[in-house]
Amino acid sequence: MAGGQDEAIRPGHLWLEGKTLVHLREDQQRPTHMPRGPAKRTGPGFLNPAMAPARTRSLMLLADALEHHWLVKPGHDLRALDALCATGVRVRRWRNEIPEAVQHRLRIAANDLDEFALNWLKRSHESFPPHIRVDHALEDDRYERPPQGVMENGLFIMQNDARIALMEAAYQWIDLDPFGSPVNFLDAAIQGLARVGFLEVTATDTAALTGSSASSQQRRYGAKGIVDTYAHDDAVRVLLGLVATTAARHDRVIEPVLALFDGHHVRVSVKVVRSKERASKVMDSMGWRIREPEGRYRFVQHPTPEEVERGSGPLWVGSLWNKDIAGRMTEERALQLCSPSEEELADAIQSGLEWDQDDQEYAQREIRRSVRHIAQAADLMSREHLLLHIDDVPNMAGVPHAPKMDVLFSAIQETGFSAARVPDIDPFFVSDAPLETILDCIRSLVDCD
């Protein structure tokens, strides 16, 4: 991995994502604070600002695993790999923003095949080193053969095909964030995990996952979709289903921790455990979503031919989140981990960052947005629930308009059930109440207007 590409080290301009200084190329515009959807890719040194919330959630989950010991035992190291790291913003944020008390237990490997991107990562990491100094020697005993790479300020940087890098060692944490579909990398990612591991998978081919590109969905995911209100939730469940069945082929079972449709991509985060017995039962969590009249739906495992015509699947029909872990992903925790202190901000400005009070306020708003509604919905999303779009319920209830969400949630809670908004661009909410109970609440609230 040569380091002499002048273009890769030419000064551009600086951006602050979380607490981490990001070196952008001169030809990439300064990101907006409210990016939505995919940005135009300008080359290998490109930063997609729309993925910032996913990177924030990633480091929050990794910090939680280290602090609450749900992946490795207390005192044990956790080996994490970003298999397609590009310019390394994610791994740099892991090293810079995860609390100092657990940093010494975190061993980070970053891999990409693109030499330009890796040179950009190395130079950025050298020029703007992490606030916390972590010195790790290479764990030669963890690799089947001596890996080719360099250790830079607590990051082990490799230049390999991702499928080779994934098989180099048994990682407890693997991040798989390709440009497009993750299908070609999933088998290697599952095989690259330790007996108990954690896998985060991103897919940006949302046209295939939602069913708006039917041929791509069938070819890549073996599924059939319907483009309607539930297309986003279907996309999450189709990807989870693929991860689950891929894991089962390798005698593993998944336990979803967090699964979201976020603007232009789907991101699923799952614990993966080796268990032949449980893997043999993977089809118990697979099924179809069948559409019923008036926007209603139900899940079935074995649809009839007539139901297939008005259904989407096969897809994951089990729980989507882990109540305890997702429940700790609060806005306050996100700010605590990812918002720079006055001293850190002053250091960044001294390094050349152009940043004013408006930038700081907007940045904090974005950090909050990364996890908004997650903690409140964690309980319902970890068990059986009903998903509804607020704009669909007036027609279902036979009323002219919907009540405000918070008013509706209070009414549902008065009946002894729960309700919460879920993180999505569209106004969805979940509840454990029967649909008729929800509709009765809506009718009573609108009648009282």
DOMI-400277 format. One record per residue (C-alpha): residue in one letter; chain; x, y, z. Coordinates in nm, 3 decimals. Layout:
REM residues N
<atom a, A, <X, Y, Z>>
...
REM end
This chain:
REM residues 449
<atom m, A, <0.000, 0.000, 0.000>>
<atom a, A, <0.197, 0.291, -0.131>>
<atom g, A, <0.175, 0.628, 0.037>>
<atom g, A, <0.310, 0.851, -0.236>>
<atom q, A, <-0.004, 0.953, -0.421>>
<atom d, A, <0.008, 1.332, -0.406>>
<atom e, A, <-0.361, 1.368, -0.484>>
<atom a, A, <-0.453, 1.156, -0.183>>
<atom i, A, <-0.275, 1.389, 0.058>>
<atom r, A, <-0.348, 1.726, -0.100>>
<atom p, A, <-0.526, 1.958, 0.144>>
<atom g, A, <-0.896, 2.000, 0.078>>
<atom h, A, <-1.132, 2.131, 0.343>>
<atom l, A, <-1.245, 2.009, 0.682>>
<atom w, A, <-1.575, 1.890, 0.819>>
<atom l, A, <-1.671, 1.776, 1.168>>
<atom e, A, <-1.874, 1.457, 1.197>>
<atom g, A, <-1.948, 1.387, 1.560>>
<atom k, A, <-1.621, 1.482, 1.731>>
<atom t, A, <-1.406, 1.365, 1.444>>
<atom l, A, <-1.238, 1.589, 1.187>>
<atom v, A, <-1.300, 1.466, 0.835>>
<atom h, A, <-1.069, 1.571, 0.552>>
<atom l, A, <-1.275, 1.627, 0.235>>
<atom r, A, <-1.145, 1.657, -0.116>>
<atom e, A, <-1.145, 2.002, -0.269>>
<atom d, A, <-1.401, 1.901, -0.532>>
<atom q, A, <-1.657, 1.779, -0.275>>
<atom q, A, <-1.898, 2.043, -0.156>>
<atom r, A, <-1.927, 2.114, 0.214>>
<atom p, A, <-2.201, 1.880, 0.338>>
<atom t, A, <-2.536, 2.015, 0.449>>
<atom h, A, <-2.652, 1.949, 0.803>>
<atom m, A, <-2.969, 1.777, 0.695>>
<atom p, A, <-2.860, 1.540, 0.415>>
<atom r, A, <-3.134, 1.324, 0.271>>
<atom g, A, <-3.076, 1.047, 0.022>>
<atom p, A, <-2.760, 0.955, -0.164>>
<atom a, A, <-2.514, 1.230, -0.248>>
<atom k, A, <-2.343, 1.244, -0.586>>
<atom r, A, <-2.030, 1.032, -0.572>>
<atom t, A, <-1.726, 1.228, -0.688>>
<atom g, A, <-1.449, 0.969, -0.654>>
<atom p, A, <-1.271, 0.739, -0.409>>
<atom g, A, <-1.210, 1.012, -0.151>>
<atom f, A, <-1.583, 1.078, -0.130>>
<atom l, A, <-1.772, 1.114, 0.198>>
<atom n, A, <-2.145, 1.039, 0.192>>
<atom p, A, <-2.290, 1.276, 0.455>>
<atom a, A, <-2.625, 1.096, 0.448>>
<atom m, A, <-2.457, 0.799, 0.619>>
<atom a, A, <-2.352, 1.006, 0.922>>
<atom p, A, <-2.653, 0.894, 1.133>>
<atom a, A, <-2.571, 0.529, 1.061>>
<atom r, A, <-2.210, 0.588, 1.169>>
<atom t, A, <-2.333, 0.753, 1.489>>
<atom r, A, <-2.559, 0.458, 1.571>>
<atom s, A, <-2.273, 0.220, 1.491>>
<atom l, A, <-2.038, 0.369, 1.748>>
<atom m, A, <-2.319, 0.386, 2.003>>
<atom l, A, <-2.386, 0.014, 1.962>>
<atom l, A, <-2.016, -0.069, 1.979>>
<atom a, A, <-1.973, 0.141, 2.295>>
<atom d, A, <-2.278, -0.029, 2.447>>
<atom a, A, <-2.136, -0.375, 2.374>>
<atom l, A, <-1.810, -0.287, 2.547>>
<atom e, A, <-1.974, -0.119, 2.846>>
<atom h, A, <-2.254, -0.373, 2.905>>
<atom h, A, <-2.061, -0.689, 2.814>>
<atom w, A, <-2.325, -0.845, 2.590>>
<atom l, A, <-2.074, -0.956, 2.327>>
<atom v, A, <-1.748, -1.033, 2.508>>
<atom k, A, <-1.679, -1.095, 2.875>>
<atom p, A, <-1.558, -0.814, 3.104>>
<atom g, A, <-1.190, -0.743, 3.050>>
<atom h, A, <-1.175, -0.926, 2.715>>
<atom d, A, <-1.081, -0.753, 2.391>>
<atom l, A, <-1.332, -0.700, 2.112>>
<atom r, A, <-1.199, -0.727, 1.757>>
<atom a, A, <-1.389, -0.511, 1.508>>
<atom l, A, <-1.351, -0.495, 1.130>>
<atom d, A, <-1.487, -0.243, 0.883>>
<atom a, A, <-1.455, -0.462, 0.575>>
<atom l, A, <-1.527, -0.186, 0.319>>
<atom c, A, <-1.399, 0.115, 0.507>>
<atom a, A, <-1.339, 0.356, 0.213>>
<atom t, A, <-1.176, 0.669, 0.364>>
<atom g, A, <-1.227, 0.532, 0.713>>
<atom v, A, <-1.463, 0.782, 0.873>>
<atom r, A, <-1.642, 0.508, 1.064>>
<atom v, A, <-1.331, 0.348, 1.211>>
<atom r, A, <-1.185, 0.685, 1.296>>
<atom r, A, <-1.504, 0.774, 1.482>>
<atom w, A, <-1.494, 0.440, 1.665>>
<atom r, A, <-1.142, 0.517, 1.783>>
<atom n, A, <-1.211, 0.881, 1.862>>
<atom e, A, <-1.558, 0.884, 2.021>>
<atom i, A, <-1.606, 0.559, 2.208>>
<atom p, A, <-1.537, 0.626, 2.581>>
<atom e, A, <-1.178, 0.617, 2.698>>
<atom a, A, <-1.259, 0.364, 2.972>>
<atom v, A, <-1.319, 0.088, 2.715>>
<atom q, A, <-1.095, 0.198, 2.426>>
<atom h, A, <-0.805, -0.025, 2.536>>
<atom r, A, <-1.027, -0.331, 2.485>>
<atom l, A, <-1.121, -0.235, 2.130>>
<atom r, A, <-0.903, -0.362, 1.845>>
<atom i, A, <-0.996, -0.209, 1.510>>
<atom a, A, <-0.912, -0.333, 1.162>>
<atom a, A, <-0.998, -0.129, 0.852>>
<atom n, A, <-0.996, -0.279, 0.504>>
<atom d, A, <-1.056, -0.158, 0.152>>
<atom l, A, <-0.927, -0.252, -0.191>>
<atom d, A, <-0.896, 0.107, -0.310>>
<atom e, A, <-0.544, 0.244, -0.255>>
<atom f, A, <-0.650, 0.606, -0.297>>
<atom a, A, <-0.913, 0.577, -0.022>>
<atom l, A, <-0.674, 0.403, 0.216>>
<atom n, A, <-0.407, 0.667, 0.163>>
<atom w, A, <-0.671, 0.927, 0.243>>
<atom l, A, <-0.756, 0.737, 0.561>>
<atom k, A, <-0.393, 0.712, 0.666>>
<atom r, A, <-0.319, 1.078, 0.606>>
<atom s, A, <-0.637, 1.194, 0.783>>
<atom h, A, <-0.563, 0.969, 1.079>>
<atom e, A, <-0.206, 1.097, 1.100>>
<atom s, A, <-0.302, 1.464, 1.061>>
<atom f, A, <-0.598, 1.448, 1.303>>
<atom p, A, <-0.518, 1.167, 1.549>>
<atom p, A, <-0.775, 1.043, 1.799>>
<atom h, A, <-0.817, 1.231, 2.126>>
<atom i, A, <-0.742, 0.905, 2.309>>
<atom r, A, <-0.407, 0.737, 2.244>>
<atom v, A, <-0.438, 0.359, 2.207>>
<atom d, A, <-0.129, 0.154, 2.121>>
<atom h, A, <-0.202, -0.200, 2.007>>
<atom a, A, <0.047, -0.447, 1.869>>
<atom l, A, <-0.073, -0.674, 1.591>>
<atom e, A, <-0.226, -0.997, 1.724>>
<atom d, A, <-0.032, -1.240, 1.505>>
<atom d, A, <-0.192, -1.539, 1.675>>
<atom r, A, <-0.537, -1.425, 1.564>>
<atom y, A, <-0.459, -1.465, 1.194>>
<atom e, A, <-0.417, -1.783, 0.989>>
<atom r, A, <-0.127, -1.617, 0.808>>
<atom p, A, <0.058, -1.290, 0.874>>
<atom p, A, <-0.171, -1.019, 0.740>>
<atom q, A, <-0.045, -0.749, 0.508>>
<atom g, A, <-0.112, -0.406, 0.651>>
<atom v, A, <0.009, -0.126, 0.874>>
<atom m, A, <-0.075, -0.017, 1.228>>
<atom e, A, <-0.158, 0.354, 1.247>>
<atom n, A, <-0.259, 0.517, 1.577>>
<atom g, A, <-0.462, 0.220, 1.696>>
<atom l, A, <-0.600, 0.121, 1.353>>
<atom f, A, <-0.476, -0.182, 1.161>>
<atom i, A, <-0.520, -0.088, 0.794>>
<atom m, A, <-0.534, -0.358, 0.523>>
<atom q, A, <-0.572, -0.349, 0.145>>
<atom n, A, <-0.760, -0.663, 0.042>>
<atom d, A, <-1.067, -0.782, -0.135>>
<atom a, A, <-1.329, -0.764, 0.141>>
<atom r, A, <-1.404, -1.136, 0.116>>
<atom i, A, <-1.039, -1.216, 0.187>>
<atom a, A, <-1.018, -0.968, 0.475>>
<atom l, A, <-1.332, -1.115, 0.631>>
<atom m, A, <-1.170, -1.458, 0.643>>
<atom e, A, <-0.837, -1.343, 0.795>>
<atom a, A, <-0.948, -1.371, 1.158>>
<atom a, A, <-1.243, -1.440, 1.384>>
<atom y, A, <-1.393, -1.098, 1.450>>
<atom q, A, <-1.653, -1.026, 1.715>>
<atom w, A, <-1.778, -0.724, 1.520>>
<atom i, A, <-1.803, -0.684, 1.143>>
<atom d, A, <-1.938, -0.385, 0.954>>
<atom l, A, <-2.040, -0.449, 0.594>>
<atom d, A, <-2.124, -0.130, 0.406>>
<atom p, A, <-2.088, -0.183, 0.030>>
<atom f, A, <-2.188, 0.050, -0.250>>
<atom g, A, <-2.516, -0.118, -0.349>>
<atom s, A, <-2.614, -0.468, -0.243>>
<atom p, A, <-2.432, -0.668, 0.028>>
<atom v, A, <-2.530, -1.002, -0.127>>
<atom n, A, <-2.183, -1.088, -0.260>>
<atom f, A, <-2.019, -1.042, 0.081>>
<atom l, A, <-2.264, -1.201, 0.324>>
<atom d, A, <-2.131, -1.557, 0.326>>
<atom a, A, <-1.777, -1.438, 0.397>>
<atom a, A, <-1.901, -1.198, 0.666>>
<atom i, A, <-2.090, -1.473, 0.849>>
<atom q, A, <-1.791, -1.706, 0.825>>
<atom g, A, <-1.559, -1.430, 0.949>>
<atom l, A, <-1.742, -1.392, 1.279>>
<atom a, A, <-1.642, -1.552, 1.608>>
<atom r, A, <-1.877, -1.805, 1.771>>
<atom v, A, <-2.066, -1.511, 1.916>>
<atom g, A, <-2.042, -1.201, 1.702>>
<atom f, A, <-2.216, -0.892, 1.577>>
<atom l, A, <-2.284, -0.804, 1.216>>
<atom e, A, <-2.397, -0.471, 1.075>>
<atom v, A, <-2.511, -0.476, 0.712>>
<atom t, A, <-2.601, -0.181, 0.490>>
<atom a, A, <-2.786, -0.205, 0.160>>
<atom t, A, <-2.838, 0.096, -0.065>>
<atom d, A, <-3.021, -0.091, -0.342>>
<atom t, A, <-3.356, 0.011, -0.197>>
<atom a, A, <-3.536, -0.024, -0.532>>
<atom a, A, <-3.466, -0.396, -0.515>>
<atom l, A, <-3.545, -0.431, -0.145>>
<atom t, A, <-3.878, -0.245, -0.165>>
<atom g, A, <-3.991, -0.424, -0.480>>
<atom s, A, <-3.998, -0.123, -0.709>>
<atom s, A, <-3.737, -0.314, -0.913>>
<atom a, A, <-3.907, -0.654, -0.911>>
<atom s, A, <-3.648, -0.839, -1.119>>
<atom s, A, <-3.359, -0.720, -0.900>>
<atom q, A, <-3.549, -0.812, -0.585>>
<atom q, A, <-3.615, -1.163, -0.711>>
<atom r, A, <-3.262, -1.211, -0.842>>
<atom r, A, <-3.073, -1.077, -0.539>>
<atom y, A, <-3.305, -1.149, -0.249>>
<atom g, A, <-3.538, -1.421, -0.377>>
<atom a, A, <-3.836, -1.212, -0.274>>
<atom k, A, <-4.147, -1.046, -0.414>>
<atom g, A, <-4.254, -0.700, -0.298>>
<atom i, A, <-4.544, -0.460, -0.315>>
<atom v, A, <-4.472, -0.089, -0.336>>
<atom d, A, <-4.714, 0.061, -0.086>>
<atom t, A, <-4.722, 0.199, 0.268>>
<atom y, A, <-4.533, -0.102, 0.403>>
<atom a, A, <-4.255, -0.108, 0.143>>
<atom h, A, <-3.995, 0.036, 0.384>>
<atom d, A, <-4.074, -0.217, 0.656>>
<atom d, A, <-4.075, -0.492, 0.394>>
<atom a, A, <-3.728, -0.383, 0.280>>
<atom v, A, <-3.591, -0.415, 0.633>>
<atom r, A, <-3.750, -0.757, 0.674>>
<atom v, A, <-3.631, -0.883, 0.334>>
<atom l, A, <-3.271, -0.793, 0.421>>
<atom l, A, <-3.303, -0.948, 0.767>>
<atom g, A, <-3.445, -1.260, 0.606>>
<atom l, A, <-3.148, -1.289, 0.374>>
<atom v, A, <-2.901, -1.241, 0.662>>
<atom a, A, <-3.090, -1.498, 0.871>>
<atom t, A, <-3.102, -1.767, 0.602>>
<atom t, A, <-2.738, -1.705, 0.506>>
<atom a, A, <-2.639, -1.743, 0.871>>
<atom a, A, <-2.843, -2.064, 0.900>>
<atom r, A, <-2.646, -2.220, 0.613>>
<atom h, A, <-2.339, -2.174, 0.831>>
<atom d, A, <-2.506, -2.316, 1.146>>
<atom r, A, <-2.570, -1.971, 1.293>>
<atom v, A, <-2.875, -1.788, 1.417>>
<atom i, A, <-2.940, -1.414, 1.423>>
<atom e, A, <-3.085, -1.201, 1.702>>
<atom p, A, <-3.186, -0.858, 1.564>>
<atom v, A, <-3.072, -0.562, 1.773>>
<atom l, A, <-3.165, -0.269, 1.547>>
<atom a, A, <-3.305, -0.262, 1.193>>
<atom l, A, <-3.398, 0.059, 1.012>>
<atom f, A, <-3.491, 0.207, 0.677>>
<atom d, A, <-3.302, 0.537, 0.678>>
<atom g, A, <-3.367, 0.762, 0.381>>
<atom h, A, <-3.179, 0.594, 0.098>>
<atom h, A, <-3.054, 0.277, 0.265>>
<atom v, A, <-3.145, -0.014, 0.489>>
<atom r, A, <-2.925, -0.092, 0.788>>
<atom v, A, <-2.963, -0.406, 1.000>>
<atom s, A, <-2.759, -0.486, 1.312>>
<atom v, A, <-2.775, -0.842, 1.443>>
<atom k, A, <-2.608, -1.057, 1.700>>
<atom v, A, <-2.495, -1.384, 1.540>>
<atom v, A, <-2.458, -1.700, 1.749>>
<atom r, A, <-2.337, -2.043, 1.644>>
<atom s, A, <-2.616, -2.295, 1.709>>
<atom k, A, <-2.710, -2.580, 1.475>>
<atom e, A, <-3.032, -2.648, 1.669>>
<atom r, A, <-3.160, -2.290, 1.651>>
<atom a, A, <-3.037, -2.241, 1.294>>
<atom s, A, <-3.249, -2.539, 1.191>>
<atom k, A, <-3.557, -2.343, 1.301>>
<atom v, A, <-3.484, -2.029, 1.097>>
<atom m, A, <-3.792, -2.079, 0.880>>
<atom d, A, <-4.010, -2.031, 1.192>>
<atom s, A, <-3.917, -1.662, 1.166>>
<atom m, A, <-3.977, -1.634, 0.791>>
<atom g, A, <-4.308, -1.561, 0.624>>
<atom w, A, <-4.516, -1.324, 0.412>>
<atom r, A, <-4.701, -0.999, 0.474>>
<atom i, A, <-5.049, -1.032, 0.329>>
<atom r, A, <-5.245, -0.717, 0.244>>
<atom e, A, <-5.607, -0.706, 0.351>>
<atom p, A, <-5.879, -0.454, 0.254>>
<atom e, A, <-5.859, -0.095, 0.386>>
<atom g, A, <-5.483, -0.095, 0.443>>
<atom r, A, <-5.477, -0.384, 0.691>>
<atom y, A, <-5.219, -0.662, 0.685>>
<atom r, A, <-5.124, -0.986, 0.856>>
<atom f, A, <-4.820, -1.214, 0.859>>
<atom v, A, <-4.847, -1.578, 0.751>>
<atom q, A, <-4.583, -1.845, 0.718>>
<atom h, A, <-4.732, -2.043, 0.432>>
<atom p, A, <-4.942, -1.825, 0.200>>
<atom t, A, <-5.191, -1.966, -0.047>>
<atom p, A, <-5.142, -1.884, -0.419>>
<atom e, A, <-5.415, -1.618, -0.387>>
<atom e, A, <-5.240, -1.465, -0.084>>
<atom v, A, <-4.906, -1.456, -0.269>>
<atom e, A, <-5.066, -1.228, -0.528>>
<atom r, A, <-5.139, -0.969, -0.259>>
<atom g, A, <-4.840, -1.041, -0.041>>
<atom s, A, <-4.471, -0.961, -0.004>>
<atom g, A, <-4.208, -1.211, 0.093>>
<atom p, A, <-4.050, -1.430, 0.194>>
<atom l, A, <-3.923, -1.200, 0.466>>
<atom w, A, <-3.834, -1.192, 0.836>>
<atom v, A, <-4.148, -1.190, 1.055>>
<atom g, A, <-3.975, -1.205, 1.394>>
<atom s, A, <-3.878, -0.919, 1.623>>
<atom l, A, <-3.675, -0.632, 1.477>>
<atom w, A, <-3.496, -0.479, 1.777>>
<atom n, A, <-3.350, -0.568, 2.114>>
<atom k, A, <-3.546, -0.388, 2.387>>
<atom d, A, <-3.258, -0.330, 2.630>>
<atom i, A, <-2.987, -0.227, 2.384>>
<atom a, A, <-3.207, -0.008, 2.164>>
<atom g, A, <-3.367, 0.135, 2.478>>
<atom r, A, <-3.031, 0.284, 2.578>>
<atom m, A, <-2.992, 0.468, 2.246>>
<atom t, A, <-3.126, 0.799, 2.371>>
<atom e, A, <-3.065, 1.148, 2.235>>
<atom e, A, <-2.882, 1.236, 2.557>>
<atom r, A, <-2.648, 0.939, 2.518>>
<atom a, A, <-2.580, 1.031, 2.153>>
<atom l, A, <-2.483, 1.385, 2.251>>
<atom q, A, <-2.268, 1.259, 2.536>>
<atom l, A, <-2.068, 1.036, 2.302>>
<atom c, A, <-2.063, 1.238, 1.981>>
<atom s, A, <-2.090, 1.609, 2.058>>
<atom p, A, <-1.749, 1.779, 2.097>>
<atom s, A, <-1.657, 1.962, 2.412>>
<atom e, A, <-1.558, 2.328, 2.394>>
<atom e, A, <-1.192, 2.224, 2.419>>
<atom e, A, <-1.226, 1.966, 2.141>>
<atom l, A, <-1.409, 2.215, 1.921>>
<atom a, A, <-1.140, 2.478, 1.982>>
<atom d, A, <-0.871, 2.225, 1.884>>
<atom a, A, <-1.060, 2.144, 1.563>>
<atom i, A, <-1.091, 2.512, 1.472>>
<atom q, A, <-0.720, 2.558, 1.540>>
<atom s, A, <-0.657, 2.274, 1.294>>
<atom g, A, <-0.838, 2.467, 1.021>>
<atom l, A, <-1.207, 2.383, 1.068>>
<atom e, A, <-1.448, 2.660, 0.975>>
<atom w, A, <-1.730, 2.625, 1.227>>
<atom d, A, <-1.965, 2.876, 1.386>>
<atom q, A, <-2.246, 2.868, 1.640>>
<atom d, A, <-2.505, 2.783, 1.375>>
<atom d, A, <-2.292, 2.489, 1.262>>
<atom q, A, <-2.270, 2.362, 1.618>>
<atom e, A, <-2.645, 2.390, 1.676>>
<atom y, A, <-2.723, 2.215, 1.351>>
<atom a, A, <-2.468, 1.944, 1.423>>
<atom q, A, <-2.624, 1.871, 1.762>>
<atom r, A, <-2.965, 1.857, 1.597>>
<atom e, A, <-2.830, 1.599, 1.353>>
<atom i, A, <-2.685, 1.389, 1.634>>
<atom r, A, <-3.023, 1.390, 1.805>>
<atom r, A, <-3.196, 1.300, 1.480>>
<atom s, A, <-2.971, 0.996, 1.442>>
<atom v, A, <-3.147, 0.822, 1.732>>
<atom r, A, <-3.478, 1.007, 1.754>>
<atom h, A, <-3.770, 0.782, 1.855>>
<atom i, A, <-3.547, 0.473, 1.896>>
<atom a, A, <-3.549, 0.446, 2.276>>
<atom q, A, <-3.921, 0.520, 2.299>>
<atom a, A, <-4.010, 0.250, 2.042>>
<atom a, A, <-3.758, -0.010, 2.165>>
<atom d, A, <-4.001, -0.215, 2.371>>
<atom l, A, <-4.269, -0.243, 2.101>>
<atom m, A, <-4.020, -0.307, 1.820>>
<atom s, A, <-3.870, -0.596, 2.018>>
<atom r, A, <-4.198, -0.790, 2.024>>
<atom e, A, <-4.512, -0.842, 1.818>>
<atom h, A, <-4.661, -0.511, 1.710>>
<atom l, A, <-4.887, -0.342, 1.458>>
<atom l, A, <-4.730, -0.086, 1.224>>
<atom l, A, <-4.945, 0.199, 1.092>>
<atom h, A, <-4.892, 0.514, 0.887>>
<atom i, A, <-5.072, 0.807, 1.047>>
<atom d, A, <-5.200, 0.925, 0.708>>
<atom d, A, <-5.370, 0.588, 0.646>>
<atom v, A, <-5.573, 0.570, 0.967>>
<atom p, A, <-5.843, 0.832, 0.887>>
<atom n, A, <-5.967, 0.625, 0.595>>
<atom m, A, <-5.950, 0.308, 0.801>>
<atom a, A, <-6.147, 0.472, 1.085>>
<atom g, A, <-6.392, 0.654, 0.858>>
<atom v, A, <-6.299, 1.001, 0.987>>
<atom p, A, <-6.191, 1.314, 0.794>>
<atom h, A, <-5.844, 1.350, 0.950>>
<atom a, A, <-5.603, 1.195, 1.198>>
<atom p, A, <-5.549, 1.324, 1.551>>
<atom k, A, <-5.204, 1.438, 1.659>>
<atom m, A, <-4.977, 1.146, 1.733>>
<atom d, A, <-4.907, 1.231, 2.096>>
<atom v, A, <-5.279, 1.273, 2.165>>
<atom l, A, <-5.352, 0.939, 1.999>>
<atom f, A, <-5.077, 0.766, 2.196>>
<atom s, A, <-5.222, 0.897, 2.523>>
<atom a, A, <-5.566, 0.767, 2.427>>
<atom i, A, <-5.424, 0.424, 2.340>>
<atom q, A, <-5.235, 0.412, 2.670>>
<atom e, A, <-5.557, 0.484, 2.857>>
<atom t, A, <-5.696, 0.159, 2.714>>
<atom g, A, <-5.405, -0.033, 2.867>>
<atom f, A, <-5.190, -0.065, 2.556>>
<atom s, A, <-4.876, 0.107, 2.427>>
<atom a, A, <-4.789, 0.313, 2.120>>
<atom a, A, <-4.480, 0.493, 1.993>>
<atom r, A, <-4.350, 0.664, 1.683>>
<atom v, A, <-4.082, 0.479, 1.488>>
<atom p, A, <-3.778, 0.633, 1.317>>
<atom d, A, <-3.867, 0.678, 0.952>>
<atom i, A, <-3.893, 0.973, 0.716>>
<atom d, A, <-4.266, 0.900, 0.698>>
<atom p, A, <-4.488, 0.928, 1.009>>
<atom f, A, <-4.524, 0.565, 1.116>>
<atom f, A, <-4.617, 0.443, 1.461>>
<atom v, A, <-4.634, 0.105, 1.632>>
<atom s, A, <-4.873, -0.030, 1.891>>
<atom d, A, <-4.957, -0.354, 2.068>>
<atom a, A, <-5.327, -0.261, 2.072>>
<atom p, A, <-5.572, -0.442, 1.844>>
<atom l, A, <-5.646, -0.243, 1.530>>
<atom e, A, <-6.011, -0.191, 1.627>>
<atom t, A, <-5.904, -0.042, 1.961>>
<atom i, A, <-5.678, 0.204, 1.778>>
<atom l, A, <-5.955, 0.296, 1.534>>
<atom d, A, <-6.203, 0.346, 1.820>>
<atom c, A, <-5.955, 0.583, 1.986>>
<atom i, A, <-5.920, 0.778, 1.662>>
<atom r, A, <-6.297, 0.805, 1.618>>
<atom s, A, <-6.349, 0.925, 1.971>>
<atom l, A, <-6.072, 1.187, 1.941>>
<atom v, A, <-6.190, 1.322, 1.605>>
<atom d, A, <-6.553, 1.328, 1.717>>
<atom c, A, <-6.445, 1.546, 2.008>>
<atom d, A, <-6.277, 1.805, 1.779>>
REM end
